[in-house]
Amino acid sequence: MGGSGHFVEYMAEREGQHEPGKRFYYSTGDPMLLSPVIQKATGMTAFEFAKQNLFAPLNIAKVRWDKDQDGYTSTAWGLYLTVRDYAKFGYLFLNKGRWEDKQVVSEDWVEKSTKTDSSVAMWKAYGYLWHVNLPYRLKWSGSSEPRGSIPRDGYMAEGVLGQNIFIIPSKDLVVVRVANQTSGHMDLVKFLNIVLSAIEN
């Protein structure tokens, strides 16, 4: 998809393998299909819409978001922010979509998107673009560390090369991690255990 330069076109031309809602496979390309939907619904690109309705209320000014050769915002990847601004996004969700005195994202959407959808036969560790149920999700991380202290209400965004936003509502906690992992990986279970242990002490 990335090599084609035409991200939406590439994804739109792919044939589905199963009836929608029956099987779940993680696909980086699927979120790219949100870009034309947002553009058609709002009359502006996903990036323009986000600048107006998300970034501006959070006072996020320095932001870059990739696009394909047809001008569609890359809703699959390529959002460049500072660590502080990633933390703002995490804090927005921790606070159920409120930023200061304004409801920026609906509380209903925060609730729905950060849990699995019981009406869809999905992997029980993915919501609407969030990795959810952290102890279960991190079972596949390859860590030998215990996951018992990681709260089940925790969820995360995960980007390429080791970018993470962790939100754990029961601990009133947002953790942002950025990296440039071109080889190997960090043990996220160990990392979270260290953070959780530090705030308990």
N, C-alpha and C positions, 0 to 999 in steps of 0.2 A: 504494500500500500504506500509506504513512504517513498519507495523508489519510483512509483508511477507519477508522483507529483499531482495526481488528481484523486484525492483521498475519498471524496464522496462518491465519485463515479466508480472507483474501484470497488467500494463496499456495496454500492447499489446493484452492481452487476453480479455479485456472488450469489449462488443459490443456497438456500437454507438446507441444512441437513436433517432437521427435525421440525415437527409442527411447533409453532411458537408456544412457549410456556410448558413444554413437555420435558425438555432437557436443558441443562445449564453447562455451558463451556465458557471460560473466561476468554474474551476476545478484545484485544486492544482496539480493533477497528470498529466494533459496534458503537461506541460512544460518538464516533465521527458522524453517524447518521442523525444525531441530535442537531448538528450544525444547520442543515437546510431546513429542518423543522422549525427551529427558533427563528431563522431568517425569514421564512414564509409567514410565521405567526406575528412577528413584530415589525417587519419591514426594515430591519437593520441586521447587520451581522451579529453573531453571538458575542463577539468581542465588543462591538459598539453597545449592545444591550447590557453586557456585564459592566462596562465602564459607567454607564448611566445609572444602573439599578443596583449594582453590588459594590464596585470599587469606589465610586464617589461617596456613598454614604459611610464607607469605612475609611475614608481619607487615604485611599491608596492611589497614588499618582504615577509612580514609576512602575509600569507594568508593560510586559511584551507578551504577545500570544501569537504563535505561529499560524500560518494559513496555507492552504494549498494553492496551486496555480490558477484555480478558478475563483479564488477570493473567499472561499469558505474558511471560517475560523476552525482551527484544528482542535475540536472538542475532545479529541482522543489523547492529546499530549501537547507539550510545548508552551506551557504557561510559566512565565518567568517573573518571580516576585522576590522580595527580600525575605529573610527569615522572620522579621517582625511582621510583615504583611501576611505570610502564611499563618503566623500565630493569630493574627486578627481574624482570619477566616475560621480557624479552629475555635476561637473564642466566641464568634458569632453563633456557631452551631452548639457550643457548650451552653450558651444562653438562649437556646431554642429559637434562634433566628433574630433575636433583638440585639441592636447595637445602640447603646445609650438609651434614648427615649423613642427609638424608631424600630418598628417591626420590618426588617429588611427582607427576610425570608419567612414565609409562613411557618408557624409552629407545627402545623399539620404536616407540612412537607419535611421538616426536620425529623419528626417522629417516624414518618413512613420511610424516608430514604435511608435511615440508619438502622433498619431492621430488615430481616428477610421477609419476603412477601409470601404468606402462607397459601395464596391462591395459585402460585406458580411453583412448579417442581424445580426448585433451584438448589444449588449447593448452599448449605446452611451457614455459610460464612460470607455471603455477599448480599448487600442491599441494593439501593439504586446508586451505583457508582462509589459506594463505600465498602471497604472490607469490615465486616461486623463480627460480633461474637468472638472477640479477640482470642480467648484461650483455645477455642476450637479452630479458628483460622490459623493460628500460629502452630498448630499441631503439625502442619506441613512445612514448617520452616527449617526442619533438619536439626533443631536445637535439642540437646540432651538435658537442658535445664527444666526444672518443674514449672508448670504453668498455673498451678493452683492459686497463686496470689494475684493473678491478673483478673480483674473484674469482668464479668460476662457482658456488662453494658458498654464496655469499651469498643471503639471502632477507629478505623484509620483510613487515611488516604495514602496511597503508595505510588511513588513515581520512579522513573528510571534512574539508575545509578545510585539508589539509596536515599531517596527523598521520602520523608514520612511526616504526616500530621496525625498524632494520636490524640483522641478525645476520650476521656474517661469521666462521664458525668458523676458517678458515685464518689469520685475522689476530687471533684471540682478541678479537674486537671487537663491542661493542654500541653503537649510536648511536641516540639518541632525539631526535626533532624534533617540536615542536608549533608550531602556527601558527593563524592565523585568516584564511586566504586566501579572501576573498570575491570577488576578481577576480584573474586572472592565475595564475601558478604558479611555483614555484621550479624551477630546473634541477637535478634530483636527481643527474644524472650529474656535473655540475660540482661540486655539493656533496660527493658521495662522493669524487671525485678530490682535492679539497682536503683532506678528512679523511685519506684514505689516504696522501697525500703528506706530511702533517704527522706521521703516526706512523712513517713510514719515515725521517724526518730526525732 
